[in-house]
Amino acid sequence: MQSEQVLDITRLALKTVVLLSAPMLVFGLVVGVLMNVFQAVTQITENTLSFVPKLAAMTVALVIFSPWMMDVIIDFTTQVFENIPNIVR
């Protein structure tokens, strides 16, 4: 296996990880910022007040984007398995 092949597989894997994590991270970020603004305005310093809505938003994002995420995972796995004969040479 040559170093270019290793770099290509690594690059593809990192791209897939970023694509899969982005929707949940964006939902969590938006809800976290909104909750922090709410806490700053009301001067409430309860930790669970920001944690529970972020967890709920990330769960909603997972439910909404799970079909797309499965397609991305399947495409990645298919590409890796199809390239096995080229990698072994």
Phi, psi and omega per residue, in radians:
M1 nan 2.276 -3.111
Q2 -1.577 2.827 -3.086
S3 -1.153 -0.531 3.109
E4 -1.124 -0.670 3.135
Q5 -1.172 -0.712 3.113
V6 -1.107 -0.754 3.124
L7 -1.134 -0.665 3.120
D8 -1.139 -0.761 3.121
I9 -1.140 -0.742 3.127
T10 -1.108 -0.764 3.119
R11 -1.071 -0.757 3.127
L12 -1.139 -0.700 3.126
A13 -1.154 -0.752 3.125
L14 -1.146 -0.684 3.094
K15 -1.085 -0.727 3.126
T16 -1.137 -0.736 3.126
V17 -1.088 -0.754 3.133
V18 -1.135 -0.752 3.124
L19 -1.091 -0.693 -3.105
L20 -1.277 -0.570 -3.091
S21 -1.539 -0.336 -3.038
A22 -1.027 -0.842 -3.099
P23 -1.050 -0.752 -3.134
M24 -1.198 -0.676 3.128
L25 -1.159 -0.679 3.128
V26 -1.162 -0.780 3.102
F27 -1.058 -0.787 3.121
G28 -1.108 -0.678 3.134
L29 -1.148 -0.803 -3.118
V30 -1.109 -0.825 3.132
V31 -1.147 -0.666 3.102
G32 -1.085 -0.743 3.116
V33 -1.151 -0.766 3.121
L34 -1.087 -0.716 3.130
M35 -1.206 -0.629 3.097
N36 -1.169 -0.663 3.072
V37 -1.135 -0.756 3.103
F38 -1.056 -0.757 3.129
Q39 -1.160 -0.623 3.132
A40 -1.216 -0.653 -3.130
V41 -1.229 -0.733 -3.086
T42 -1.606 -0.117 -3.126
Q43 1.027 0.639 3.051
I44 -1.652 2.287 -3.102
T45 -2.031 0.631 3.134
E46 -1.449 2.189 -3.098
N47 -1.212 -0.658 -3.108
T48 -1.226 -0.361 3.118
L49 -1.135 -0.505 3.093
S50 -1.665 -0.469 -3.076
F51 -1.308 -0.802 -3.064
V52 -1.116 -0.817 3.099
P53 -1.115 -0.624 3.085
K54 -1.128 -0.740 3.105
L55 -1.096 -0.731 3.119
A56 -1.144 -0.728 3.137
A57 -1.139 -0.693 3.125
M58 -1.209 -0.573 3.063
T59 -1.181 -0.723 3.082
V60 -1.089 -0.743 3.107
A61 -1.090 -0.705 3.107
L62 -1.097 -0.727 3.127
V63 -1.171 -0.746 -3.106
I64 -1.181 -0.780 -3.006
F65 -1.666 0.036 -3.083
S66 -1.078 -0.660 3.076
P67 -1.080 -0.745 3.110
W68 -1.139 -0.700 3.129
M69 -1.114 -0.689 3.092
M70 -1.119 -0.688 3.088
D71 -1.078 -0.729 3.136
V72 -1.139 -0.754 3.129
I73 -1.124 -0.740 3.139
I74 -1.131 -0.735 3.104
D75 -1.087 -0.756 3.129
F76 -1.089 -0.819 -3.126
T77 -1.108 -0.710 3.111
T78 -1.090 -0.755 3.118
Q79 -1.091 -0.745 -3.128
V80 -1.133 -0.793 -3.135
F81 -1.172 -0.601 3.110
E82 -1.224 -0.468 -3.117
N83 -1.566 -0.028 -3.134
I84 -1.026 -0.788 3.123
P85 -1.068 -0.607 3.115
N86 -1.251 -0.564 -3.106
I87 -1.299 -0.654 -3.064
V88 -1.194 -0.555 -3.109
R89 -1.066 nan nan
